[in-house]
Amino acid sequence: MQTLNNVHQQFAEFFKSETLKPFAFLVSKKLSEGHICIAVKEAAALLEESPFYDTGIVLNSIVRLKDEPLVTVKDGMKQPFVLHNDRLYLQRYFNYETAILTRIKTFVESEKGDSGRRIKALKSNEDFIKEIFAGTSSPESSVPSENINWQLVAAVSAVLNNFTIITGGPGTGKTTTVAKILAMLYTINPDLTVALAAPTGKAAVRMAESLKASSLKGVDNISEKFQTLTPGTIHRLLKYVPDSPYFKHDKNNPLTYDVVIVDESSMIDVALFAKLLDAIGPATKLILLGDKDQLASVEAGSLFGDLCKSQSGSEGLSAARTELVNSFISDPGSQLPAEYVLNGLPHLLSEHIIELKRSHRFTSDKGIGKFSKAIIKNDVGALQEYLQNNSDEQVTIDTGYSQELFEQFADGYADYIKEPDIKMALQKLNQLRVLGAVREGEQGLYSLNTAIENYLRKKKLINKNSEYYENRPIIVTRNYYSLGLFNGDVGIIRADENGVQKAWFEDSNNELKSVFPGYVAESETVFAMTIHKSQGSEYEKVLVVLPDNINIPILTRELLYTAVTRAKSKVIVQASEAVILHTAEGLVERASGIMERFGE
């Protein structure tokens, strides 16, 4: 920690002004923690962390900050710092935030001229739209808002809008909705060009696989188009320029697709978000998918979550949009009720952010669905119910870190080890995973992987006789574009028919591919992985192991929610009661000014 503070201190000492130094230190430190600015009014308390802290100087500094020559206020000359709405930014991050705002406003403004034509196109395909959404409804939910056909609301909005965010938890059908959106768009324009992207190659491939596997009624020709879609990382889409922060595609050389769809958008940091929007051409439609309750990006910013929160409380639709949407829904119980009609002035992003509220994987009144909602809402009563009763079939909480329970879960890895067919073995490996919050310590990633290896070796299931031992599961930790392997891809080390050790993976077409292990040297053992790395993945069974220490800032409700919702049928959480309650109380709060700047 002292070393990190020294970095921020060295940055601050570059500036001669005694007024500026404590703020420079704080902006640098908070940026490393994911914040893109600091609220000056709250700085007095925050600056106690600074080696430049002096009560008198700090209080005077807050008043005098706007007069600093190296601080730009409003439209002054460019300087290293920007003071805007009582928030202090490094200029680069203020520019990123401004670029995002400007581009979103341009999106919204540009779609107005096409509104009439797009409504006409929707109405002329009414029968087709009703057909592909037929059977979407599930048995009636006890939560009224879940009975609304939000997938159709999102689809109609995405056809009408140039910029759309579709958010929702696991199993709410984000990719299914996208398949139907594309079916509608392909019907309107058979020559439509589409790009699929995500922050990681694994997430992009998963989206493409889901689209290719989607079954829509009466759209065989469109299903064929899905098979031609090629997924990629955002970096690959924008054409990353090696050893630089730039891309070949930017506002001067924009992407020319008709539609760009980006999955797992909560993982996109502010810099990449700005560059992505900058590269979207004026005639291109952008659709962002993600779960607003999941973990934010590793780097600075939580733009996806901020955008979703920015129009909270004004999530309704105009009377005209509501009437249009309801015209495609035959079942009155699935239509938008009058309470969803907007009252008062709309937010800029009204009708542009749609949350899918009905999970087709979990129910709201039991199991993982109920537990994950209790976590994200910090519902202490519901959490205590799980802690005290611990009788749910899908959720087990082990406050004592039982070694027996840990080993029972590790026994599940025997299935892939004993499976002779490599492709089937990979599928069995990806049926379960141990997830950790941290890398170091007794409950950290390295200890968890070592403990599982030692247990499996004791059971004579593996023989750790070399780095790339037989049946070692590995996760790739960087992108290998030339090999078609990406950060997050999981494989198995096994000998081929000639006895040569290879690393085996499945490609985007679910076909086996192998490379020499040395070609993917940047990889790790993956019996256990970090919760951050698990984003975008799903497993039948998950064991979540949290550190037995509440004094770890990374422990937040978003972290635990993300971990728990990776499981489809069973989750075990090893953590003390104090850690679980403390984690659910913790909240990822990253300072940005984007929510208040929408009103400018």
DOLOTOR-169420 format. One line per field, with one value per residue (C-alpha): y, x, z; residue number from 1; residue in three letters. Coordinates in steps of 0.2 Angstrom, whole numbers, plus 5000, padded with zeros to 4 digits. Each point is the difference from the previous one (the first is absolute). Layout:
Y = Y,...
X = X,...
Z = Z,...
seq = NUM,...
type = ALA,...
END
This chain:
Y = 5000,5012,4996,5005,5016,5004,5000,5012,5011,5001,5005,5013,5007,5003,5015,5015,5007,4996,5003,4987,4986,4992,5000,4993,4986,4996,5000,4988,4989,4999,4997,4984,4995,5002,5018,5012,5015,5006,5011,5015,5003,4983,5003,5006,4983,4991,5010,4993,4986,5012,5002,5019,5001,5016,5006,5018,4997,4988,5011,5015,4989,4995,5018,5005,4985,5008,5014,4988,5003,4981,4998,5002,5007,4999,5005,5006,4995,4981,4996,4984,5001,5005,5007,4997,4999,5000,4985,4999,4989,4997,5008,4983,4993,5015,4999,4982,5004,5014,4990,4987,5012,5009,4984,4994,5017,4998,4983,5005,5016,4991,4987,5012,5003,4981,4997,5000,4989,4987,5000,4997,4985,4993,5001,4992,4985,4998,4982,4995,5009,4992,4983,5001,5006,4987,4988,5013,5001,4988,4995,5015,5008,5006,5016,5010,5009,4983,4995,5015,4994,5010,4991,5007,5017,4999,4994,5013,5014,4993,5001,5018,5006,5003,4997,4987,4992,4983,4995,4985,4987,4982,4990,5016,4996,5014,4990,4993,5018,5004,4985,5007,5018,4994,4989,5016,5011,4986,5000,5018,5001,4983,5007,5006,4999,4996,5000,4990,5005,4998,5006,4982,4988,4986,5011,5005,4981,4996,5013,4994,4982,5004,5010,4985,4988,5011,4992,5012,4995,5002,5009,4987,5012,5012,4985,4998,5018,4997,4986,5013,5012,5001,5005,5009,5011,5019,5002,4989,5009,5017,4993,5003,5009,4990,5009,5015,5006,5003,4990,5000,5003,5017,5015,5003,4982,4993,4983,4998,4986,5003,4992,4998,4989,4999,4988,5000,5019,5002,4995,5014,5014,5018,5002,4985,5006,5017,4993,4987,5014,5011,4986,4997,5008,5012,4987,4986,4993,4996,4987,4997,4985,4997,4997,5017,4991,4991,5005,5016,5000,4996,5017,5017,5004,4991,5008,4986,5000,5019,5002,4987,5010,5017,4998,4990,5006,5005,4983,5001,5002,5014,4997,4998,4987,4991,4999,4994,4986,4994,4998,4986,4991,4990,4995,5014,4994,5002,5018,5015,5007,5019,5002,4998,5015,5014,5015,5017,5004,4984,4997,5000,4981,4997,4985,4997,4989,4984,4988,4982,4996,4982,4986,4984,4991,5006,5004,5015,4990,4987,4993,5010,5013,5005,4999,5011,5013,5000,5003,5014,5009,4997,4992,4995,4991,4988,4997,4996,4987,4992,5000,4993,4987,4995,4988,5006,4987,5013,5010,4993,5012,4993,5012,4988,4997,4982,4990,4985,5011,5007,4983,4994,5014,4996,4982,5007,5003,4981,5000,5009,4992,4982,5005,4993,5011,5017,5010,4992,5003,5019,5000,4991,5011,5015,4993,5006,5013,5007,5019,5010,5019,5003,4992,4999,4993,4984,5002,5008,4993,4993,4991,4993,4993,4992,4992,4993,4993,4993,4991,4993,4994,4992,4991,4995,5010,5011,4998,5017,4995,5015,5017,4994,4984,4989,5007,5016,5013,5017,5017,5011,5017,5011,5001,4989,5006,4990,4984,5005,4999,5013,5006,4989,4985,4984,4984,4983,4994,4982,4990,4997,4983,5002,5003,5018,5012,5013,5013,4996,5013,5001,5013,5012,4985,4988,4991,4994,5009,4997,5010,4996,5006,5011,5010,5006,5003,5013,4989,4994,4984,5002,4988,5017,5017,5017,5007,5014,4987,4990,5014,4995,4981,4988,4984,4987,5000,5014,5000,5018,5002,5018,5005,4999,5018,5015,5013,4997,5014,4988,4991,5008,4994,5002,4987,4988,5002,4997,4984,4993,5003,4990,4984,4993,4987,5000,5012,4997,5016,4997,5016,5005,5008,5017,4999,4997,5014,5012,4995,5003,5017,5005,5009,5004,5019,5008,5019,5007,5015,4992,4999,5018,5006,4993,5015,5012
X = 5000,5014,5008,4984,4998,5018,4994,4986,5011,5013,4987,4994,5017,5002,4989,5007,4984,4997,4981,5001,5011,4987,4987,5012,5005,4981,4995,5014,4996,4982,5003,5010,4984,4989,4993,5002,4998,4998,4986,5009,4987,5004,5019,5003,4997,5008,5016,5004,5007,5012,5018,4997,4986,4999,4983,5003,5008,4986,4986,5008,5004,4982,4996,5015,5000,4990,5013,5015,5008,5002,4981,4988,4983,4986,5007,5017,5017,5004,5009,5005,4984,4982,4988,4982,4984,5011,5009,5019,5006,5016,4997,5001,4986,4989,5002,4995,4984,4996,5003,4988,4987,5001,4999,4985,4991,5005,4993,4983,4999,5003,4987,4986,5000,4998,4986,4985,5008,5005,4983,4993,5012,4995,4982,5001,5009,4987,4996,5018,5004,4986,5005,5018,4994,4987,5003,5011,4989,5003,4989,4993,5013,4995,5009,4989,5014,5007,4985,5002,5008,5016,5009,4988,5001,5019,4999,4988,5010,5016,4993,4994,5016,5017,5007,4992,5006,4992,5004,4994,5006,5005,4986,4990,5003,5012,5007,4983,4994,5014,4996,4982,5007,5011,4986,4989,5014,5005,4982,5000,5017,5006,5017,5003,5018,5003,5015,5001,5012,5004,5014,5007,5001,4991,4985,4999,5001,4986,4989,5003,4997,4983,4994,5005,4991,4984,4985,4987,4984,4999,5017,5011,5008,5004,5007,5012,5006,5003,5013,5010,5002,5018,5003,5015,5007,4997,5019,4999,4984,5008,5017,5012,5016,5014,5010,4988,4984,4992,4989,4999,4982,4995,4989,5011,4999,4984,4993,4988,4988,4982,4999,5013,4995,5012,4997,5006,5001,5002,5018,5004,5011,4997,5015,4994,4982,5005,5010,4986,4987,5012,5002,4982,4995,4986,4989,5003,4989,5008,4992,5009,4996,5004,4995,5000,5002,5016,5018,5006,5016,5017,5006,4993,4982,4983,4992,4987,4993,5001,4989,4988,4998,4999,4982,4995,4982,4996,5001,4982,4996,4990,4982,5003,5014,4990,4985,5012,5008,4983,4993,5013,4994,4985,4999,4993,5010,5016,4997,5007,4988,4995,5012,5015,4995,5012,4994,5009,5016,5009,5018,5012,5001,4982,4994,5019,5003,4989,5002,4995,4992,4994,5013,4996,5014,4996,4984,4999,4993,5013,5018,5013,4988,4994,5017,5008,4987,5002,5019,4998,4986,5009,4985,5006,4985,5000,5019,4997,4987,5013,5013,4989,4989,5013,4987,4999,5003,5010,5009,5012,5009,5014,5006,5013,5010,4997,5015,4988,4988,5015,5007,4982,5000,5017,4995,4989,5016,5002,4987,5010,5016,4993,4991,5011,4992,5008,4986,4988,5013,5001,4981,5001,5014,4989,4985,5008,5012,5007,5000,5010,5000,5019,5016,5010,4997,4992,4984,5009,5001,5017,4997,4983,5008,5014,4988,4990,5015,5007,4983,4998,5018,4997,4985,5012,4990,5014,5019,5008,5017,5002,4994,4988,4995,4986,4983,5005,4986,5007,4992,5009,5004,5003,4994,5009,4992,5010,4995,4982,5001,4995,5001,4989,5000,5001,5008,5008,5017,5000,5012,4994,5000,5019,5003,5004,4993,4988,4988,4983,4986,4983,4999,4985,4992,5002,5013,5016,5016,5017,5017,5016,4999,5015,4990,4988,5013,4990,4987,4996,4993,4981,4992,4996,4999,4997,4982,5006,5006,4983,4990,4991,5001,4987,5002,4988,5008,5011,5010,5003,5014,5001,5015,4996,5004,4988,5014,5002,4993,4996,4986,4984,4983,5004,5014,4990,4985,5011,5007,4984,4991,5013,4992,4985,4994,5011,5011,5010,5006,5015,5000,4997,4983,5009,5009,4984,4990,5015,5002,4981,5001,5015,4996,5011,5000,5011,4999,4995,4990,4991,4983,4999,5007,4986,4990,5013
Z = 5000,5004,4983,4992,5010,4995,4981,5003,5011,4986,4988,5012,5003,4982,5003,5009,5007,5018,4996,4986,5008,5012,4986,4987,5013,5003,4981,4996,5015,4996,4982,5005,5010,4985,5002,4986,5010,5018,5008,5006,5014,5007,4998,5018,5007,4986,5001,5017,4990,4992,5006,4996,5012,5011,5006,4996,4983,4995,5004,4991,4986,4996,4999,4989,4989,4986,4999,4997,4983,4997,5003,4985,5006,4986,4983,5005,4993,5001,5016,5009,5011,4997,5013,4995,5011,5015,4994,4996,4986,4991,4983,4991,5010,4999,4981,5000,5010,4989,4984,5006,5004,4984,4990,5009,4997,4982,4999,5008,4989,4984,5002,5001,4981,4997,5013,4988,4987,5014,5008,4982,4998,5017,4996,4983,5008,5014,4997,4999,5016,5009,4993,5007,5017,5001,5015,5008,5016,5015,5014,5009,5012,5017,4996,4988,4991,4995,4990,4988,4983,5003,4986,4987,5008,4998,4982,4994,5009,4992,4983,5002,5009,4994,5018,5012,5016,5004,5018,5011,5011,4995,4991,4995,4982,4994,4986,4995,4999,4989,4989,4998,4997,4986,4992,5000,4993,4987,4994,4998,4992,4993,4996,5018,5006,5018,5012,5016,5013,5019,5012,4999,4986,5011,5003,4981,4995,5013,4993,4982,5005,5009,4984,4989,5011,5002,4992,4993,4992,4981,4998,4992,4988,5015,5010,4985,5002,5019,4995,4990,5015,5006,5018,5006,5014,5000,4997,4985,4994,5001,4994,5014,4995,5010,5013,5000,5008,4982,4988,4981,5002,5007,4996,4984,4995,5007,4999,4986,5007,5001,5017,5014,5014,5016,5014,5018,4999,5019,4997,4989,5008,4996,4988,4989,5002,4993,4986,4995,4999,4990,4987,4997,4983,4999,4991,5012,5014,5016,5012,5017,5011,5018,5018,5009,5017,4995,5004,4991,4989,5007,4994,5004,4998,5001,4985,4997,5017,5001,4984,5006,5016,4991,4995,5016,5005,4982,4992,4992,4982,4992,4997,4981,5003,5013,4987,4986,5011,5007,4982,4998,5016,4999,5018,5011,5015,4991,4994,5007,5013,5001,5015,4988,4990,5003,5010,4999,4990,4993,5003,4985,5002,5003,4988,4997,5016,5002,5014,4998,5016,4998,5003,4991,5009,5018,5010,5011,5015,5003,4996,4991,4993,5017,5008,4986,5002,5019,4997,4987,5011,5016,5007,5017,5005,4985,5002,5018,4995,4989,5014,5013,4990,4987,4992,4983,4986,4989,5013,5014,5012,5009,5014,5007,4984,5001,4992,4997,4990,4990,4996,4995,4987,4994,4997,4986,4990,4999,4986,4987,5005,4998,4983,4986,4986,5001,4994,5012,5014,4996,5002,5016,5007,4996,5010,5017,5006,5017,5001,5011,5004,5002,4994,5016,5017,5007,4990,4985,4982,5002,5016,4993,4984,5010,5012,4986,4991,5016,5004,4982,5001,5016,4992,4985,4988,4994,5000,5002,4992,4989,4997,4986,5009,4992,5003,5007,4997,4994,4997,4987,5008,4984,4982,4987,4984,4989,5009,5001,5019,5012,5018,5010,4988,5010,4994,5006,4998,4993,4989,4982,4991,4998,5019,4997,5013,4993,5007,4993,4998,4991,4987,4995,4991,5015,4990,5009,4997,5008,5002,5008,5018,4998,4988,5013,5014,5008,5008,5017,5008,5001,5012,5009,4992,5006,5000,4988,4987,5002,4993,4984,5005,5006,5010,5006,5017,5009,5016,5006,5013,5008,5011,5018,5003,4998,4998,4981,4989,4986,5010,4993,4996,4981,5002,5010,4988,4985,5008,5005,4984,4990,5007,4990,5012,5016,5010,5016,5009,5012,5011,5018,5004,5003,4983,4991,5009,4998,4981,4997,5008,4990,4984,4985,4999,4987,4998,4983,4994,4986,5009,5004,4984,4989,5005,4993
seq = 1,2,3,4,5,6,7,8,9,10,11,12,13,14,15,16,17,18,19,20,21,22,23,24,25,26,27,28,29,30,31,32,33,34,35,36,37,38,39,40,41,42,43,44,45,46,47,48,49,50,51,52,53,54,55,56,57,58,59,60,61,62,63,64,65,66,67,68,69,70,71,72,73,74,75,76,77,78,79,80,81,82,83,84,85,86,87,88,89,90,91,92,93,94,95,96,97,98,99,100,101,102,103,104,105,106,107,108,109,110,111,112,113,114,115,116,117,118,119,120,121,122,123,124,125,126,127,128,129,130,131,132,133,134,135,136,137,138,139,140,141,142,143,144,145,146,147,148,149,150,151,152,153,154,155,156,157,158,159,160,161,162,163,164,165,166,167,168,169,170,171,172,173,174,175,176,177,178,179,180,181,182,183,184,185,186,187,188,189,190,191,192,193,194,195,196,197,198,199,200,201,202,203,204,205,206,207,208,209,210,211,212,213,214,215,216,217,218,219,220,221,222,223,224,225,226,227,228,229,230,231,232,233,234,235,236,237,238,239,240,241,242,243,244,245,246,247,248,249,250,251,252,253,254,255,256,257,258,259,260,261,262,263,264,265,266,267,268,269,270,271,272,273,274,275,276,277,278,279,280,281,282,283,284,285,286,287,288,289,290,291,292,293,294,295,296,297,298,299,300,301,302,303,304,305,306,307,308,309,310,311,312,313,314,315,316,317,318,319,320,321,322,323,324,325,326,327,328,329,330,331,332,333,334,335,336,337,338,339,340,341,342,343,344,345,346,347,348,349,350,351,352,353,354,355,356,357,358,359,360,361,362,363,364,365,366,367,368,369,370,371,372,373,374,375,376,377,378,379,380,381,382,383,384,385,386,387,388,389,390,391,392,393,394,395,396,397,398,399,400,401,402,403,404,405,406,407,408,409,410,411,412,413,414,415,416,417,418,419,420,421,422,423,424,425,426,427,428,429,430,431,432,433,434,435,436,437,438,439,440,441,442,443,444,445,446,447,448,449,450,451,452,453,454,455,456,457,458,459,460,461,462,463,464,465,466,467,468,469,470,471,472,473,474,475,476,477,478,479,480,481,482,483,484,485,486,487,488,489,490,491,492,493,494,495,496,497,498,499,500,501,502,503,504,505,506,507,508,509,510,511,512,513,514,515,516,517,518,519,520,521,522,523,524,525,526,527,528,529,530,531,532,533,534,535,536,537,538,539,540,541,542,543,544,545,546,547,548,549,550,551,552,553,554,555,556,557,558,559,560,561,562,563,564,565,566,567,568,569,570,571,572,573,574,575,576,577,578,579,580,581,582,583,584,585,586,587,588,589,590,591,592,593,594,595,596,597,598,599,600
type = MET,GLN,THR,LEU,ASN,ASN,VAL,HIS,GLN,GLN,PHE,ALA,GLU,PHE,PHE,LYS,SER,GLU,THR,LEU,LYS,PRO,PHE,ALA,PHE,LEU,VAL,SER,LYS,LYS,LEU,SER,GLU,GLY,HIS,ILE,CYS,ILE,ALA,VAL,LYS,GLU,ALA,ALA,ALA,LEU,LEU,GLU,GLU,SER,PRO,PHE,TYR,ASP,THR,GLY,ILE,VAL,LEU,ASN,SER,ILE,VAL,ARG,LEU,LYS,ASP,GLU,PRO,LEU,VAL,THR,VAL,LYS,ASP,GLY,MET,LYS,GLN,PRO,PHE,VAL,LEU,HIS,ASN,ASP,ARG,LEU,TYR,LEU,GLN,ARG,TYR,PHE,ASN,TYR,GLU,THR,ALA,ILE,LEU,THR,ARG,ILE,LYS,THR,PHE,VAL,GLU,SER,GLU,LYS,GLY,ASP,SER,GLY,ARG,ARG,ILE,LYS,ALA,LEU,LYS,SER,ASN,GLU,ASP,PHE,ILE,LYS,GLU,ILE,PHE,ALA,GLY,THR,SER,SER,PRO,GLU,SER,SER,VAL,PRO,SER,GLU,ASN,ILE,ASN,TRP,GLN,LEU,VAL,ALA,ALA,VAL,SER,ALA,VAL,LEU,ASN,ASN,PHE,THR,ILE,ILE,THR,GLY,GLY,PRO,GLY,THR,GLY,LYS,THR,THR,THR,VAL,ALA,LYS,ILE,LEU,ALA,MET,LEU,TYR,THR,ILE,ASN,PRO,ASP,LEU,THR,VAL,ALA,LEU,ALA,ALA,PRO,THR,GLY,LYS,ALA,ALA,VAL,ARG,MET,ALA,GLU,SER,LEU,LYS,ALA,SER,SER,LEU,LYS,GLY,VAL,ASP,ASN,ILE,SER,GLU,LYS,PHE,GLN,THR,LEU,THR,PRO,GLY,THR,ILE,HIS,ARG,LEU,LEU,LYS,TYR,VAL,PRO,ASP,SER,PRO,TYR,PHE,LYS,HIS,ASP,LYS,ASN,ASN,PRO,LEU,THR,TYR,ASP,VAL,VAL,ILE,VAL,ASP,GLU,SER,SER,MET,ILE,ASP,VAL,ALA,LEU,PHE,ALA,LYS,LEU,LEU,ASP,ALA,ILE,GLY,PRO,ALA,THR,LYS,LEU,ILE,LEU,LEU,GLY,ASP,LYS,ASP,GLN,LEU,ALA,SER,VAL,GLU,ALA,GLY,SER,LEU,PHE,GLY,ASP,LEU,CYS,LYS,SER,GLN,SER,GLY,SER,GLU,GLY,LEU,SER,ALA,ALA,ARG,THR,GLU,LEU,VAL,ASN,SER,PHE,ILE,SER,ASP,PRO,GLY,SER,GLN,LEU,PRO,ALA,GLU,TYR,VAL,LEU,ASN,GLY,LEU,PRO,HIS,LEU,LEU,SER,GLU,HIS,ILE,ILE,GLU,LEU,LYS,ARG,SER,HIS,ARG,PHE,THR,SER,ASP,LYS,GLY,ILE,GLY,LYS,PHE,SER,LYS,ALA,ILE,ILE,LYS,ASN,ASP,VAL,GLY,ALA,LEU,GLN,GLU,TYR,LEU,GLN,ASN,ASN,SER,ASP,GLU,GLN,VAL,THR,ILE,ASP,THR,GLY,TYR,SER,GLN,GLU,LEU,PHE,GLU,GLN,PHE,ALA,ASP,GLY,TYR,ALA,ASP,TYR,ILE,LYS,GLU,PRO,ASP,ILE,LYS,MET,ALA,LEU,GLN,LYS,LEU,ASN,GLN,LEU,ARG,VAL,LEU,GLY,ALA,VAL,ARG,GLU,GLY,GLU,GLN,GLY,LEU,TYR,SER,LEU,ASN,THR,ALA,ILE,GLU,ASN,TYR,LEU,ARG,LYS,LYS,LYS,LEU,ILE,ASN,LYS,ASN,SER,GLU,TYR,TYR,GLU,ASN,ARG,PRO,ILE,ILE,VAL,THR,ARG,ASN,TYR,TYR,SER,LEU,GLY,LEU,PHE,ASN,GLY,ASP,VAL,GLY,ILE,ILE,ARG,ALA,ASP,GLU,ASN,GLY,VAL,GLN,LYS,ALA,TRP,PHE,GLU,ASP,SER,ASN,ASN,GLU,LEU,LYS,SER,VAL,PHE,PRO,GLY,TYR,VAL,ALA,GLU,SER,GLU,THR,VAL,PHE,ALA,MET,THR,ILE,HIS,LYS,SER,GLN,GLY,SER,GLU,TYR,GLU,LYS,VAL,LEU,VAL,VAL,LEU,PRO,ASP,ASN,ILE,ASN,ILE,PRO,ILE,LEU,THR,ARG,GLU,LEU,LEU,TYR,THR,ALA,VAL,THR,ARG,ALA,LYS,SER,LYS,VAL,ILE,VAL,GLN,ALA,SER,GLU,ALA,VAL,ILE,LEU,HIS,THR,ALA,GLU,GLY,LEU,VAL,GLU,ARG,ALA,SER,GLY,ILE,MET,GLU,ARG,PHE,GLY,GLU
END
